[in-house]
Amino acid sequence: MDLHRFWDGVITTSQNLTWLRNEATALRNGQGFQRSQLTELANTEFESWAKESYEIATKIAYINGKLNRCAERRK
């Protein structure tokens, strides 16, 4: 499940706080979101999380460093 898309959709489509709370509770209680199923939570070191985020951003968002810089910054 793409949590970013889910929360953007939930938060921007409803002002009903009860419904939002119920959606959050249902998600939290879902089988796939039990703490034992979230193996990525095993590592609690901030530095490790930052390194992982950097590696993902470099690989995906910046296309392994091949993403061209903005034209304004090339000056």
Secondary structure by P-SEA (a helix, b strand, c coil): caaaaaaaaaaaccccaaaaaaaaaaaaaccccccccccccccccaaaaaaaaaaaaaacccccccccccccccc
